[in-house]
Amino acid sequence: MAGNTGEKRPAKSRVTLTDISSRAWEHPADKGALVALRRLKGFDKLLKTMSGLINERAVRLLYLGSAVKVDERQFADLHRSLAEVGAVLDAPELPELYVQASPMFNAMTIGLDKPIIVVDSGLLDLLDEDELRFVIGHELGHALSGHALYRTLLMRLLALTGVLSSIPLGGIGFRVITAALMEWVRKSELSADRAGLLATQEPAVAFRAHMKMASGGHLDDLDQTSFFAQGQEYDEAQDIRDAVLKLLLIENRTHPFPVSRASELRRWVDSGDYTRILGGDYPRREDDATAPVSEAAQEAARSYSEAFRDSQDVLGRLVHDVAGWLGSARTWLDDQLRRRTGTDDA
């Protein structure tokens, strides 16, 4: 990690997003569910009661005993980055941050009452200080959106659906529910990426982090233009087989692929929403309790409609090709029939 030498990089000027609501960065498909759940009074308390089997104190003690707690003296650069990210996103409270020994390139936010962030040591070797700030902002975005709390609910509901496996056709229903829950989890990762970008306020840094995670850190061998072209090739399925295979490949994944995440984040920047938020036009936390569910639901519907419209291009080509093939087959059959019945004009 770049900051372990004790040298401090000059602080970069970033816009402080005072009282920003997590709704500002939440993906439409993520926001629709979260807004509805937040409107249920006392729901979070009920969920925490339902989740009593998970001893949050035990989880914290686990990392307190097996990992390194970040503070002013241990991984001081990470500690400073967390403080900077928290200040930019105007976080009311900062989670504890731990570094655990692992060669993997991963970080996670866990816990209900007081979420904690855990970063793999492999990620520290992979990313520089600015890129790690993006990751920490990503994880803080999870915490501020309440993803840990609501994911727990979904996992509880998922566990309950296990009884469906013993009912005729229950396995199909179970798979549908699983797919829906995993889709929401993947969309929450896109939300957190936006939070990470707002925390760093450097799109190039966010894109670089995804490029490193996709390649294992060989940044000198990568080209950003080619990387995004690769993402476009992945997103634009050329036939129905690709579309179906992509669904099967990500069905049980909690995270979208890094190439796809980078493309999605760039689209958000290009949409103008990122610049608009930095200019001060964003929803405030004080209005979260009265945020209209219908508006969030409509935004989610528009998001899925756009994705479906893109998918229709593939299906449209399929229908066109099938229709052409059927037309050719019918012409051939008619020709064979005329020959056998002696009605051929030749």
C-alpha beads as a LAMMPS data file, in Angstrom:
LAMMPS data file: protein, C-alpha beads

346 atoms
345 bonds

1 atom types
1 bond types

-500.0 500.0 xlo xhi
-500.0 500.0 ylo yhi
-500.0 500.0 zlo zhi

Masses

1 110.0

Atoms # bond

1 1 1 0.000 0.000 0.000
2 1 1 1.383 3.370 -0.992
3 1 1 0.807 5.046 2.365
4 1 1 2.673 2.486 4.481
5 1 1 5.928 4.393 4.020
6 1 1 4.658 7.094 6.327
7 1 1 4.672 9.756 3.579
8 1 1 1.403 11.656 3.321
9 1 1 0.077 12.690 -0.039
10 1 1 -1.267 16.228 -0.291
11 1 1 -4.975 16.305 0.490
12 1 1 -7.179 16.678 -2.585
13 1 1 -10.064 19.094 -2.601
14 1 1 -13.387 17.236 -2.644
15 1 1 -16.934 18.521 -2.421
16 1 1 -18.552 17.773 0.933
17 1 1 -22.026 16.349 0.303
18 1 1 -23.742 17.694 3.408
19 1 1 -26.778 15.710 4.606
20 1 1 -26.742 13.602 1.434
21 1 1 -29.231 10.746 1.420
22 1 1 -28.152 7.324 0.242
23 1 1 -31.014 7.627 -2.248
24 1 1 -28.681 9.862 -4.255
25 1 1 -26.419 6.976 -5.207
26 1 1 -28.745 3.998 -5.042
27 1 1 -29.417 2.197 -8.312
28 1 1 -33.124 2.476 -9.245
29 1 1 -33.717 -1.261 -8.776
30 1 1 -32.035 -1.079 -5.364
31 1 1 -33.707 2.158 -4.296
32 1 1 -37.233 0.929 -5.002
33 1 1 -36.900 -1.898 -2.488
34 1 1 -35.085 0.161 0.127
35 1 1 -37.525 3.069 0.092
36 1 1 -40.450 0.692 0.574
37 1 1 -38.743 -1.103 3.464
38 1 1 -37.770 2.151 5.179
39 1 1 -41.386 3.273 5.178
40 1 1 -42.386 0.313 7.351
41 1 1 -42.323 1.798 10.857
42 1 1 -40.406 -0.304 13.356
43 1 1 -39.454 -2.751 10.645
44 1 1 -35.714 -2.464 11.307
45 1 1 -36.234 -3.238 15.002
46 1 1 -38.334 -6.283 14.137
47 1 1 -35.690 -7.487 11.722
48 1 1 -32.961 -7.133 14.326
49 1 1 -35.094 -9.192 16.711
50 1 1 -35.605 -11.845 14.038
51 1 1 -31.846 -11.892 13.469
52 1 1 -31.088 -12.645 17.104
53 1 1 -29.448 -15.912 16.126
54 1 1 -26.567 -13.885 14.714
55 1 1 -24.533 -12.598 17.622
56 1 1 -23.116 -9.346 16.340
57 1 1 -20.860 -9.059 19.336
58 1 1 -19.372 -12.437 18.471
59 1 1 -18.705 -11.313 14.890
60 1 1 -16.881 -8.222 16.120
61 1 1 -14.874 -10.269 18.623
62 1 1 -13.938 -12.658 15.827
63 1 1 -12.271 -9.891 13.828
64 1 1 -10.938 -8.186 16.917
65 1 1 -9.056 -11.395 17.688
66 1 1 -8.119 -12.584 14.203
67 1 1 -7.578 -9.418 12.132
68 1 1 -6.020 -5.972 12.589
69 1 1 -8.190 -3.072 13.721
70 1 1 -7.363 0.062 11.761
71 1 1 -6.591 3.185 13.800
72 1 1 -4.175 6.121 13.917
73 1 1 -1.203 3.778 14.388
74 1 1 -2.215 0.658 12.451
75 1 1 -2.763 1.098 8.713
76 1 1 -2.827 4.830 9.336
77 1 1 -3.462 5.585 5.653
78 1 1 -6.621 3.488 5.669
79 1 1 -7.720 5.182 8.872
80 1 1 -7.249 8.595 7.271
81 1 1 -9.046 7.496 4.096
82 1 1 -12.043 6.290 6.078
83 1 1 -12.225 9.640 7.860
84 1 1 -11.988 11.530 4.558
85 1 1 -14.617 9.360 2.904
86 1 1 -16.901 9.753 5.912
87 1 1 -16.504 13.526 5.780
88 1 1 -17.314 13.720 2.056
89 1 1 -20.432 11.539 2.419
90 1 1 -21.292 13.320 5.693
91 1 1 -21.651 9.991 7.504
92 1 1 -23.239 10.418 10.961
93 1 1 -21.062 7.578 12.288
94 1 1 -18.082 5.679 10.913
95 1 1 -17.895 1.868 11.028
96 1 1 -14.876 0.127 12.509
97 1 1 -12.399 -0.995 9.852
98 1 1 -10.373 -4.242 9.924
99 1 1 -7.711 -5.774 7.688
100 1 1 -7.701 -9.565 7.538
101 1 1 -5.004 -11.836 6.127
102 1 1 -6.287 -13.089 2.769
103 1 1 -4.856 -13.233 -0.760
104 1 1 -8.296 -12.442 -2.190
105 1 1 -9.271 -9.056 -3.639
106 1 1 -12.329 -8.450 -1.531
107 1 1 -13.909 -6.184 1.070
108 1 1 -17.215 -6.515 2.890
109 1 1 -19.545 -4.694 5.248
110 1 1 -21.214 -6.842 7.913
111 1 1 -23.298 -6.268 11.020
112 1 1 -26.712 -4.810 11.778
113 1 1 -26.606 -2.345 14.667
114 1 1 -23.018 -1.255 14.074
115 1 1 -21.693 -2.463 10.727
116 1 1 -17.965 -3.083 10.379
117 1 1 -15.841 -3.029 7.235
118 1 1 -13.365 -5.855 6.592
119 1 1 -10.699 -5.544 3.882
120 1 1 -8.568 -8.411 2.569
121 1 1 -4.817 -7.855 2.766
122 1 1 -4.583 -8.893 -0.887
123 1 1 -6.529 -5.788 -1.821
124 1 1 -3.953 -3.590 -0.084
125 1 1 -1.228 -5.095 -2.240
126 1 1 -3.308 -4.637 -5.384
127 1 1 -4.583 -1.052 -5.100
128 1 1 -2.951 2.306 -4.432
129 1 1 -4.172 4.778 -1.824
130 1 1 -6.693 6.528 -4.095
131 1 1 -8.132 3.233 -5.343
132 1 1 -8.468 1.953 -1.793
133 1 1 -10.364 5.118 -0.939
134 1 1 -12.852 4.171 -3.663
135 1 1 -13.237 0.701 -2.087
136 1 1 -13.737 2.166 1.389
137 1 1 -16.306 4.598 -0.019
138 1 1 -18.024 1.633 -1.677
139 1 1 -18.256 -0.201 1.655
140 1 1 -19.374 2.907 3.536
141 1 1 -22.093 3.280 0.905
142 1 1 -23.312 -0.214 1.819
143 1 1 -23.410 0.779 5.490
144 1 1 -25.232 4.081 4.888
145 1 1 -27.794 2.425 2.602
146 1 1 -28.535 -0.182 5.253
147 1 1 -27.754 -3.028 2.887
148 1 1 -26.477 -5.256 5.709
149 1 1 -29.783 -4.914 7.531
150 1 1 -32.017 -5.559 4.556
151 1 1 -29.833 -8.299 3.110
152 1 1 -30.294 -10.118 6.400
153 1 1 -34.060 -9.979 5.933
154 1 1 -33.782 -11.357 2.430
155 1 1 -31.474 -14.157 3.503
156 1 1 -33.933 -15.036 6.284
157 1 1 -36.793 -15.163 3.785
158 1 1 -34.602 -17.197 1.451
159 1 1 -33.922 -19.704 4.213
160 1 1 -37.662 -20.041 4.850
161 1 1 -38.328 -20.834 1.209
162 1 1 -36.335 -24.031 1.625
163 1 1 -39.608 -25.793 2.425
164 1 1 -40.614 -25.244 -1.190
165 1 1 -38.142 -27.892 -2.251
166 1 1 -40.381 -30.593 -0.751
167 1 1 -43.480 -29.372 -2.591
168 1 1 -44.265 -30.306 -6.205
169 1 1 -42.858 -27.581 -8.457
170 1 1 -41.463 -25.973 -5.300
171 1 1 -37.948 -26.199 -6.670
172 1 1 -38.943 -23.908 -9.517
173 1 1 -40.437 -21.383 -7.114
174 1 1 -37.325 -21.561 -4.950
175 1 1 -35.089 -20.845 -7.921
176 1 1 -37.236 -17.882 -8.963
177 1 1 -37.064 -16.387 -5.461
178 1 1 -33.329 -17.008 -5.270
179 1 1 -32.760 -15.347 -8.638
180 1 1 -34.796 -12.294 -7.588
181 1 1 -32.890 -11.886 -4.325
182 1 1 -29.510 -12.285 -5.981
183 1 1 -30.487 -9.748 -8.633
184 1 1 -31.228 -7.201 -5.892
185 1 1 -27.905 -7.957 -4.198
186 1 1 -26.053 -7.352 -7.470
187 1 1 -27.862 -4.045 -7.954
188 1 1 -26.830 -3.008 -4.429
189 1 1 -23.210 -3.439 -5.536
190 1 1 -23.808 -0.958 -8.348
191 1 1 -25.233 1.452 -5.766
192 1 1 -22.145 1.089 -3.598
193 1 1 -19.882 1.724 -6.615
194 1 1 -21.615 5.076 -7.082
195 1 1 -21.074 5.903 -3.411
196 1 1 -17.396 5.044 -3.813
197 1 1 -17.132 7.372 -6.798
198 1 1 -18.837 10.207 -4.928
199 1 1 -16.359 9.652 -2.096
200 1 1 -13.291 9.824 -4.342
201 1 1 -14.727 12.224 -6.951
202 1 1 -12.254 10.851 -9.495
203 1 1 -13.883 8.605 -12.126
204 1 1 -10.483 7.525 -13.472
205 1 1 -9.588 6.130 -10.042
206 1 1 -12.814 4.099 -9.850
207 1 1 -12.323 2.724 -13.356
208 1 1 -8.709 1.875 -12.547
209 1 1 -9.763 -0.062 -9.460
210 1 1 -12.114 -2.221 -11.522
211 1 1 -9.437 -2.755 -14.161
212 1 1 -6.989 -3.939 -11.511
213 1 1 -9.517 -6.276 -9.908
214 1 1 -10.318 -7.783 -13.312
215 1 1 -6.647 -8.267 -14.238
216 1 1 -4.983 -8.954 -10.907
217 1 1 -3.128 -5.664 -10.990
218 1 1 -1.390 -5.624 -14.397
219 1 1 -2.330 -2.018 -15.044
220 1 1 0.686 -1.331 -17.278
221 1 1 -0.612 -3.961 -19.692
222 1 1 -4.123 -2.500 -19.839
223 1 1 -5.756 0.168 -21.963
224 1 1 -8.873 1.916 -20.683
225 1 1 -10.399 2.366 -24.145
226 1 1 -9.988 -1.338 -24.912
227 1 1 -11.317 -2.258 -21.463
228 1 1 -14.533 -0.318 -22.012
229 1 1 -14.834 -1.704 -25.533
230 1 1 -14.647 -5.157 -23.951
231 1 1 -17.413 -4.146 -21.553
232 1 1 -19.576 -2.960 -24.441
233 1 1 -19.002 -6.253 -26.254
234 1 1 -20.107 -8.139 -23.137
235 1 1 -23.188 -5.969 -22.587
236 1 1 -24.348 -6.140 -26.196
237 1 1 -25.305 -9.790 -26.596
238 1 1 -25.190 -10.709 -30.273
239 1 1 -27.727 -13.524 -30.168
240 1 1 -30.165 -15.203 -27.812
241 1 1 -27.591 -17.790 -26.753
242 1 1 -25.345 -15.085 -25.304
243 1 1 -28.269 -13.486 -23.480
244 1 1 -29.289 -16.788 -21.873
245 1 1 -25.704 -17.763 -21.033
246 1 1 -25.106 -14.413 -19.315
247 1 1 -28.144 -14.971 -17.110
248 1 1 -26.883 -18.423 -16.159
249 1 1 -23.345 -17.169 -15.485
250 1 1 -24.416 -14.478 -13.008
251 1 1 -27.453 -16.236 -11.523
252 1 1 -25.695 -17.211 -8.276
253 1 1 -23.146 -14.400 -8.139
254 1 1 -23.428 -11.670 -5.493
255 1 1 -21.387 -9.226 -7.612
256 1 1 -21.637 -8.239 -11.270
257 1 1 -18.477 -8.868 -13.273
258 1 1 -15.801 -6.130 -12.896
259 1 1 -15.914 -5.257 -16.601
260 1 1 -19.673 -4.812 -16.436
261 1 1 -19.442 -2.776 -13.214
262 1 1 -16.990 -0.346 -14.783
263 1 1 -19.267 0.105 -17.797
264 1 1 -22.290 0.669 -15.590
265 1 1 -20.433 3.273 -13.527
266 1 1 -19.282 5.129 -16.634
267 1 1 -22.866 5.214 -17.924
268 1 1 -23.927 6.790 -14.628
269 1 1 -21.231 9.454 -15.010
270 1 1 -22.196 10.083 -18.645
271 1 1 -25.873 10.437 -17.644
272 1 1 -25.041 13.660 -15.787
273 1 1 -26.297 12.433 -12.400
274 1 1 -22.796 12.327 -10.929
275 1 1 -22.030 15.938 -11.885
276 1 1 -25.465 17.072 -10.739
277 1 1 -24.890 15.589 -7.271
278 1 1 -21.485 17.238 -6.953
279 1 1 -23.254 20.506 -7.804
280 1 1 -25.485 20.116 -4.734
281 1 1 -28.615 18.758 -6.404
282 1 1 -29.343 15.607 -4.415
283 1 1 -31.939 14.225 -1.938
284 1 1 -31.364 14.928 1.771
285 1 1 -31.476 12.461 4.663
286 1 1 -34.053 14.576 6.447
287 1 1 -36.558 13.651 3.736
288 1 1 -35.909 9.891 3.763
289 1 1 -38.909 9.131 5.968
290 1 1 -41.315 10.818 3.549
291 1 1 -39.708 9.725 0.280
292 1 1 -42.562 8.557 -2.011
293 1 1 -42.531 4.833 -2.647
294 1 1 -44.361 5.290 -5.959
295 1 1 -41.633 7.536 -7.348
296 1 1 -38.900 5.023 -6.446
297 1 1 -40.973 2.195 -7.915
298 1 1 -41.484 4.114 -11.162
299 1 1 -37.750 4.791 -11.403
300 1 1 -37.048 1.092 -10.890
301 1 1 -39.612 0.202 -13.537
302 1 1 -38.013 2.598 -16.029
303 1 1 -34.611 1.048 -15.339
304 1 1 -35.849 -2.463 -16.027
305 1 1 -37.820 -1.281 -19.060
306 1 1 -34.644 0.097 -20.603
307 1 1 -32.816 -3.157 -19.916
308 1 1 -35.727 -5.125 -21.400
309 1 1 -35.781 -2.891 -24.459
310 1 1 -32.101 -3.655 -25.027
311 1 1 -32.868 -7.347 -24.679
312 1 1 -35.638 -7.006 -27.239
313 1 1 -33.043 -6.172 -29.879
314 1 1 -31.631 -9.673 -29.448
315 1 1 -35.059 -11.277 -29.353
316 1 1 -36.116 -9.253 -32.372
317 1 1 -33.190 -10.550 -34.373
318 1 1 -34.046 -14.077 -33.241
319 1 1 -37.686 -13.749 -34.359
320 1 1 -36.566 -12.278 -37.663
321 1 1 -34.083 -15.109 -38.249
322 1 1 -36.597 -17.792 -37.280
323 1 1 -39.255 -16.259 -39.505
324 1 1 -36.804 -16.193 -42.394
325 1 1 -35.824 -19.804 -41.799
326 1 1 -39.461 -20.906 -41.575
327 1 1 -40.231 -19.033 -44.793
328 1 1 -37.373 -20.759 -46.588
329 1 1 -38.423 -24.148 -45.203
330 1 1 -41.997 -23.614 -46.341
331 1 1 -40.843 -22.660 -49.835
332 1 1 -38.716 -25.811 -49.988
333 1 1 -41.590 -28.011 -48.763
334 1 1 -44.014 -26.486 -51.263
335 1 1 -41.523 -27.124 -54.027
336 1 1 -41.084 -30.771 -53.006
337 1 1 -44.839 -31.239 -52.788
338 1 1 -45.392 -29.856 -56.287
339 1 1 -42.716 -32.151 -57.691
340 1 1 -44.257 -35.251 -56.131
341 1 1 -47.810 -34.392 -57.200
342 1 1 -46.748 -33.532 -60.712
343 1 1 -47.907 -29.955 -60.487
344 1 1 -44.476 -28.495 -61.231
345 1 1 -44.788 -26.029 -64.100
346 1 1 -41.453 -27.181 -65.519

Bonds

1 1 1 2
2 1 2 3
3 1 3 4
4 1 4 5
5 1 5 6
6 1 6 7
7 1 7 8
8 1 8 9
9 1 9 10
10 1 10 11
11 1 11 12
12 1 12 13
13 1 13 14
14 1 14 15
15 1 15 16
16 1 16 17
17 1 17 18
18 1 18 19
19 1 19 20
20 1 20 21
21 1 21 22
22 1 22 23
23 1 23 24
24 1 24 25
25 1 25 26
26 1 26 27
27 1 27 28
28 1 28 29
29 1 29 30
30 1 30 31
31 1 31 32
32 1 32 33
33 1 33 34
34 1 34 35
35 1 35 36
36 1 36 37
37 1 37 38
38 1 38 39
39 1 39 40
40 1 40 41
41 1 41 42
42 1 42 43
43 1 43 44
44 1 44 45
45 1 45 46
46 1 46 47
47 1 47 48
48 1 48 49
49 1 49 50
50 1 50 51
51 1 51 52
52 1 52 53
53 1 53 54
54 1 54 55
55 1 55 56
56 1 56 57
57 1 57 58
58 1 58 59
59 1 59 60
60 1 60 61
61 1 61 62
62 1 62 63
63 1 63 64
64 1 64 65
65 1 65 66
66 1 66 67
67 1 67 68
68 1 68 69
69 1 69 70
70 1 70 71
71 1 71 72
72 1 72 73
73 1 73 74
74 1 74 75
75 1 75 76
76 1 76 77
77 1 77 78
78 1 78 79
79 1 79 80
80 1 80 81
81 1 81 82
82 1 82 83
83 1 83 84
84 1 84 85
85 1 85 86
86 1 86 87
87 1 87 88
88 1 88 89
89 1 89 90
90 1 90 91
91 1 91 92
92 1 92 93
93 1 93 94
94 1 94 95
95 1 95 96
96 1 96 97
97 1 97 98
98 1 98 99
99 1 99 100
100 1 100 101
101 1 101 102
102 1 102 103
103 1 103 104
104 1 104 105
105 1 105 106
106 1 106 107
107 1 107 108
108 1 108 109
109 1 109 110
110 1 110 111
111 1 111 112
112 1 112 113
113 1 113 114
114 1 114 115
115 1 115 116
116 1 116 117
117 1 117 118
118 1 118 119
119 1 119 120
120 1 120 121
121 1 121 122
122 1 122 123
123 1 123 124
124 1 124 125
125 1 125 126
126 1 126 127
127 1 127 128
128 1 128 129
129 1 129 130
130 1 130 131
131 1 131 132
132 1 132 133
133 1 133 134
134 1 134 135
135 1 135 136
136 1 136 137
137 1 137 138
138 1 138 139
139 1 139 140
140 1 140 141
141 1 141 142
142 1 142 143
143 1 143 144
144 1 144 145
145 1 145 146
146 1 146 147
147 1 147 148
148 1 148 149
149 1 149 150
150 1 150 151
151 1 151 152
152 1 152 153
153 1 153 154
154 1 154 155
155 1 155 156
156 1 156 157
157 1 157 158
158 1 158 159
159 1 159 160
160 1 160 161
161 1 161 162
162 1 162 163
163 1 163 164
164 1 164 165
165 1 165 166
166 1 166 167
167 1 167 168
168 1 168 169
169 1 169 170
170 1 170 171
171 1 171 172
172 1 172 173
173 1 173 174
174 1 174 175
175 1 175 176
176 1 176 177
177 1 177 178
178 1 178 179
179 1 179 180
180 1 180 181
181 1 181 182
182 1 182 183
183 1 183 184
184 1 184 185
185 1 185 186
186 1 186 187
187 1 187 188
188 1 188 189
189 1 189 190
190 1 190 191
191 1 191 192
192 1 192 193
193 1 193 194
194 1 194 195
195 1 195 196
196 1 196 197
197 1 197 198
198 1 198 199
199 1 199 200
200 1 200 201
201 1 201 202
202 1 202 203
203 1 203 204
204 1 204 205
205 1 205 206
206 1 206 207
207 1 207 208
208 1 208 209
209 1 209 210
210 1 210 211
211 1 211 212
212 1 212 213
213 1 213 214
214 1 214 215
215 1 215 216
216 1 216 217
217 1 217 218
218 1 218 219
219 1 219 220
220 1 220 221
221 1 221 222
222 1 222 223
223 1 223 224
224 1 224 225
225 1 225 226
226 1 226 227
227 1 227 228
228 1 228 229
229 1 229 230
230 1 230 231
231 1 231 232
232 1 232 233
233 1 233 234
234 1 234 235
235 1 235 236
236 1 236 237
237 1 237 238
238 1 238 239
239 1 239 240
240 1 240 241
241 1 241 242
242 1 242 243
243 1 243 244
244 1 244 245
245 1 245 246
246 1 246 247
247 1 247 248
248 1 248 249
249 1 249 250
250 1 250 251
251 1 251 252
252 1 252 253
253 1 253 254
254 1 254 255
255 1 255 256
256 1 256 257
257 1 257 258
258 1 258 259
259 1 259 260
260 1 260 261
261 1 261 262
262 1 262 263
263 1 263 264
264 1 264 265
265 1 265 266
266 1 266 267
267 1 267 268
268 1 268 269
269 1 269 270
270 1 270 271
271 1 271 272
272 1 272 273
273 1 273 274
274 1 274 275
275 1 275 276
276 1 276 277
277 1 277 278
278 1 278 279
279 1 279 280
280 1 280 281
281 1 281 282
282 1 282 283
283 1 283 284
284 1 284 285
285 1 285 286
286 1 286 287
287 1 287 288
288 1 288 289
289 1 289 290
290 1 290 291
291 1 291 292
292 1 292 293
293 1 293 294
294 1 294 295
295 1 295 296
296 1 296 297
297 1 297 298
298 1 298 299
299 1 299 300
300 1 300 301
301 1 301 302
302 1 302 303
303 1 303 304
304 1 304 305
305 1 305 306
306 1 306 307
307 1 307 308
308 1 308 309
309 1 309 310
310 1 310 311
311 1 311 312
312 1 312 313
313 1 313 314
314 1 314 315
315 1 315 316
316 1 316 317
317 1 317 318
318 1 318 319
319 1 319 320
320 1 320 321
321 1 321 322
322 1 322 323
323 1 323 324
324 1 324 325
325 1 325 326
326 1 326 327
327 1 327 328
328 1 328 329
329 1 329 330
330 1 330 331
331 1 331 332
332 1 332 333
333 1 333 334
334 1 334 335
335 1 335 336
336 1 336 337
337 1 337 338
338 1 338 339
339 1 339 340
340 1 340 341
341 1 341 342
342 1 342 343
343 1 343 344
344 1 344 345
345 1 345 346
